[in-house]
Amino acid sequence: MCGIVGIVSQSPVNESIYVALTLLQHRGQDAAGIVTVDDENCFRLRKANGLVSDVFHQEHMLRLQGNAGLGHVRYPTAGSSSVSEAQPFYVNSPYGVTLVHNGNLTNSVELKEKVFKTARHHVNTNSDSELLLNILANHLDHIPQDHLDPQDIFYAVRKTHNDVRGAYACLAMIIGHGMIAFRDPFGIRPLVFGKREENGKTDYMFASETVALDIVGFDFVRDIAPGEAVYVTFDGELYSQQCAESAVLNPCIFEYVYFARPDSTIDGVSVYAVRVHMGEKLGQKIAKEWADEIDNIDVVIPVPETSTDIALQIARVLGKPYRQGFVKNRYVGRTFIMPGQAQRISSVRRKLNTIKAEFKDKNVLLVDDSIVRGTTSEQIVEMARSAGAKKIYFASAAPEIRYPNVYGIDMPSRNELIAYGRNVDEIAHLIGVDKLIFQDLTALTESVQLENLAIRGFDCSVFTGEYITGDITPEYLEKIASQRNDSAKKKREKQASNLEIYNEQ
């Protein structure tokens, strides 16, 4: 769940990309990077582990010269958290190509073999994004003429679609030519573009969410369609073409539940409006299924901050007071995307504090966007108990998450998911609540479709175990479980740390 930005302008883009990345920081807090193309057709690159504000200082920004560039914030799901796997990636041949990627490829083992044997390219990292870059570069390299026209670009993207599987929203720059934006044939990960008129010329921008366009003065044009490629030359000429067969929109529904900012619009859908609908529908379910318990609930309290709009609607439907019972420390990252369990546990306590008066001697209904591993929910419940709550009800705005995600969300092993193999009462006991309720999947999908009836399907694999790319086997799931569980991550982090220490010496 990374965040990506690309701008082709008539003026320097370094500051605009930096500002846009700060607006996408919620999509990844592990690393950040910016690459620009300067007047001498050279890449200028800065990337490192850390938040955007920590990675880029004045001396870095001064070096990032040029009127076109890409930006990335990383949320690691494949590979490790080593700085060597921060994006953007680049290759020198052909022309010089650089790329940023949001998503996760599901055939990376096959691709690595193909890149080595067919393209004779060496891949330096375990990142599937570097593989994707090399696949694209290889297809560009097989185009005979020296200067690429738009149809050559679309041919290379079409061939890339044929090679790779999984979720990918990508931006790439080719020195001497322009910028390409393309999205997988299912549109799993989001990608939008906008424009800005300056001095009679048009600048173009691509980003994961519309909020990044807004902050730097670009007007939203539309979403990149599933399977589509949009090509902008460095002279500002824009071309687009559908490059995939049987492309159909199936966006990741978790974008609306948790990841995207509420002030963004994705695939024609206001994220804020979806969360309001989610609260309305969950409130109606609570009123129906807990009819005998409603009178016992004294107050509705959200777990900040994705669930605040949801909780407000639940309170309205139930006719109960809405209160802010938790205060969030805004300088602690999102615990869901912390790389290890130990970090997630310590971060919850540093991230939230209770307003004890809102809990003391009350029966409270806590509302959260979802329950994944259950450790965060358990700690939040313990905090509510310590603040004096008598009885704790808990409502999840998403259904039970029972299956791993393979398209770019860090839900690696079903055994780490609290809902896997358990019913609602068993989950309630484990997180320590008196009563627990989950949103229905139909209600969740309807909450999105109320804003855009044209969306007929979604990636709901974390709830259903049905993977829309059709290539996910039990063996594949076992493999990623062994690679991405917390113990495996800890081992890779130690190896990466030792390597970086060695390199410094």
ROGULUM-467808 format. One record per residue (C-alpha): residue in three letters; x, y, z. Coordinates in steps of 0.25 Angstrom, whole numbers, plus 5000, padded with zeros to 4 digits. Layout:
<sites>
ALAXYZ ...
</sites>
This chain:
<sites>
MET500050005000 CYS501050104995 GLY500850244991 ILE501250294977 VAL501350434970 GLY501850474956 ILE501850614950 VAL502250664936 SER502350824937 GLN502850944931 SER503550984944 PRO504350904955 VAL503550794961 ASN504350764974 GLU503550844984 SER502250804978 ILE502650654979 TYR503150664993 VAL501850734997 ALA500950634990 LEU501750514997 THR501450585011 LEU499950575007 LEU500150425004 GLN501050395016 HIS499850305022 ARG500050205011 GLY501550175015 GLN502450215026 ASP503650125024 ALA504350205013 ALA504250315003 GLY504950354990 ILE504850454979 VAL505550444965 THR505550564955 VAL506150574941 ASP507050704940 ASP507350794928 GLU508450704924 ASN507550574923 CYS508150514936 PHE507450454947 ARG507550524961 LEU507150424972 ARG506950434987 LYS506350324995 ALA506550265009 ASN505750205021 GLY504850295029 LEU503750395027 VAL503750495016 SER504150605025 ASP505350525031 VAL505850475017 PHE505850615009 HIS506650735015 GLN507050865008 GLU508250805001 HIS507550684995 MET506450774990 LEU507450874983 ARG508050754976 LEU506650694971 GLN506650784959 GLY505750774947 ASN504350794941 ALA503950644942 GLY503950554954 LEU503450434962 GLY503250414977 HIS502950294986 VAL502650265000 ARG502850115004 TYR502050015011 PRO502749885011 THR502049755007 ALA503049684998 GLY504549685001 SER505049755013 SER505149895019 SER506549915015 VAL506850055009 SER507349974996 GLU505949944993 ALA505350084995 GLN504750134982 PRO504950194971 PHE505750094964 TYR506450114951 VAL507250044940 ASN508250114930 SER507750034918 PRO507050064909 TYR507050214910 GLY507050214925 VAL505750174931 THR505250194946 LEU503950144952 VAL503050154965 HIS502050044968 ASN500850024977 GLY500349884979 ASN500949744979 LEU501249644968 THR500849504970 ASN501749434960 SER503049504964 VAL503849364965 GLU503449334950 LEU503849484946 LYS505149474953 GLU505549354945 LYS505049424932 VAL505849554934 PHE507149474936 LYS506949374925 THR506249454915 ALA506649594917 ARG508049564923 HIS507749664934 HIS508249654948 VAL507249684959 ASN507949744972 THR506849734982 ASN505649644986 SER504649754982 ASP503649724971 SER503649864967 GLU505049854962 LEU504549734954 LEU503449814948 LEU504449924944 ASN505349814937 ILE504149754930 LEU503649884924 ALA505149924921 ASN505349794913 HIS504149824905 LEU504549964902 ASP505949914898 HIS505349824887 ILE504749934880 PRO505649964868 GLN505550114865 ASP506450214873 HIS505250304877 LEU504050244883 ASP502650294878 PRO501350274887 GLN501050144880 ASP502350084884 ILE502150124898 PHE500750054898 TYR501349934892 ALA502349924903 VAL501249934914 ARG500349834906 LYS501549734907 THR501749764921 HIS500249734924 ASN500449604918 ASP501649564926 VAL501249614940 ARG500149574950 GLY499549634962 ALA499349784966 TYR500149894961 ALA499950044959 CYS501150094953 LEU501850224948 ALA503150224940 MET504050324933 ILE504850304920 ILE506050394918 GLY505850484906 HIS504350434904 GLY503350454915 MET502550394927 ILE501650264926 ALA500550234936 PHE499850104936 ARG498950014944 ASP498749864945 PRO497549804937 PHE496649794950 GLY496949934955 ILE497249874969 ARG498149994973 PRO497750134971 LEU498350234961 VAL497850374957 PHE498250484948 GLY498050634948 LYS498550764940 ARG498950904943 GLU498951024933 GLU500051114934 ASN500551224924 GLY499651154913 LYS500351024915 THR499850894922 ASP500550824933 TYR500150684937 MET500150604950 PHE499850464954 ALA499650414968 SER499050304977 GLU497950394982 THR497350524978 VAL497750594991 ALA499150594986 LEU498650674973 ASP497850774982 ILE499050814991 VAL499950864979 GLY498850924971 PHE498550824960 ASP497050794956 PHE496550654956 VAL496350604942 ARG495950454944 ASP496450324949 ILE497450234940 ALA496550124935 PRO496849974938 GLY497849934928 GLU498050074922 ALA499350144920 VAL499450294919 TYR500750354913 VAL501150494914 THR502450544907 PHE503350644914 ASP502850744904 GLY501450734910 GLU500750644899 LEU499750544905 TYR499350414899 SER498550294905 GLN498150154901 GLN497550024907 CYS498649924907 ALA498049804913 GLU497049704909 SER495749684917 ALA496049794927 VAL495049814937 LEU494949904950 ASN495149824963 PRO495749924973 CYS496249884986 ILE495049904996 PHE496049925007 GLU496450065001 TYR495050115005 VAL495050045019 TYR496450085024 PHE497550125015 ALA497150245007 ARG496950385013 PRO495450425015 ASP495650555006 SER496050464994 THR495250414983 ILE495550284977 ASP494950224964 GLY493850334965 VAL493550304980 SER493750394991 VAL494450325002 TYR493750405013 ALA492350375007 VAL492650225007 ARG493050235022 VAL491750305025 HIS490950195018 MET491750095026 GLY491350155039 GLU489850165035 LYS489750015031 LEU490549965043 GLY489650045052 GLN488449985046 LYS489049845048 ILE489349875062 ALA487949935065 LYS487349805059 GLU488249695065 TRP488549765078 ALA487149815081 ASP487149765095 GLU488449835098 ILE488249975092 ASP487750035105 ASN488949985112 ILE489950065103 ASP490250195109 VAL491250255099 VAL491850225085 ILE493350245084 PRO494250235072 VAL495650185071 PRO496350295064 GLU496350335053 THR495850255041 SER494550215049 THR494150345054 ASP493150375042 ILE492650235044 ALA492450245059 LEU491650375057 GLN490650315048 ILE490450195057 ALA490250285069 ARG489150365061 VAL488450235057 LEU488450185071 GLY488050315077 LYS489250305086 PRO490350415090 TYR491550415082 ARG492850455089 GLN494350455087 GLY494950365097 PHE496250345092 VAL497350455088 LYS498250425077 ASN499750465077 ARG499850505063 TYR501350485062 VAL501350335064 GLY501150255051 ARG499950165047 THR500050035055 PHE499449955044 ILE500649975035 MET501749965045 PRO502749855040 GLY502749765053 GLN501849725064 ALA502649775075 GLN502649915069 ARG501149905067 ILE500949875082 SER501849985087 SER501250085077 VAL499750065081 ARG500150115095 ARG500950235090 LYS499850265080 LEU498550275088 ASN498250325102 THR496850325109 ILE495950435114 LYS495550355126 ALA494250435129 GLU493650385116 PHE493850235121 LYS493750245136 ASP492550155140 LYS491950155126 ASN491550045117 VAL492250085104 LEU492150045089 LEU493550055083 VAL493550065068 ASP494750025059 ASP494950015044 SER495449865045 ILE496049765053 VAL497249695047 ARG498249625057 GLY497349665069 THR498549715077 THR498249865075 SER496749835078 GLU497149765091 GLN498049875096 ILE496949985093 VAL495949905101 GLU496949885112 MET497150045112 ALA495650065113 ARG495549965124 SER496650035132 ALA495950165129 GLY494750115137 ALA493750055126 LYS492749965132 LYS492349885120 ILE493049895106 TYR492249865093 PHE493149865080 ALA492749895066 SER493549865054 ALA493249945041 ALA493849835033 PRO493449685032 GLU494349575039 ILE495749575032 ARG496049425030 TYR496949425019 PRO498349485015 ASN498449595005 VAL499349574993 TYR499149704986 GLY499949794994 ILE499449795008 ASP500249735020 MET499249625024 PRO500249515021 SER499849395029 ARG498449345032 ASN498949285045 GLU499249435050 LEU497849475047 ILE496949475059 ALA495749435051 TYR496349315044 GLY495649195049 ARG494849265060 ASN493449305061 VAL492949445067 ASP492849395081 GLU494249345081 ILE494849475075 ALA494049555086 HIS494649465097 LEU496049485091 ILE496049635090 GLY495349645104 VAL493949705100 ASP492549675105 LYS491949675092 LEU492449685077 ILE491849715064 PHE492449715050 GLN491949785037 ASP491349695026 LEU492049695013 THR490849725005 ALA490649845013 LEU492049885011 THR492049874996 GLU490749944995 SER491350065003 VAL492350084992 GLN491350054980 LEU490350164986 GLU491450264981 ASN491750194968 LEU490750084962 ALA491750054951 ILE492649984960 ARG492149844959 GLY493249764967 PHE494349784977 ASP495549714982 CYS494949654995 SER495949544997 VAL496249575011 PHE494849545015 THR494549435005 GLY495849365001 GLU495449384986 TYR496649444978 ILE496149524966 THR497449494958 GLY497149344958 ASP498549304960 ILE498649284975 THR498849144980 PRO498949084995 GLU500449064992 TYR500649214988 LEU499949255001 GLU500849165010 LYS502049225003 ILE501649375006 ALA501249335020 SER502649275023 GLN503349405016 ARG502449515022 ASN502149465036 ASP502649555048 SER503849455051 ALA504249455036 LYS504249605036 LYS505049615048 LYS506149525042 ARG506149605029 GLU506249735037 LYS507449685045 GLN508149635032 ALA507849765025 SER508349845037 ASN509649765037 LEU509849785022 GLU509649935024 ILE510649945035 TYR511649865027 ASN511449955015 GLU511750075024 GLN513050015029 
</sites>
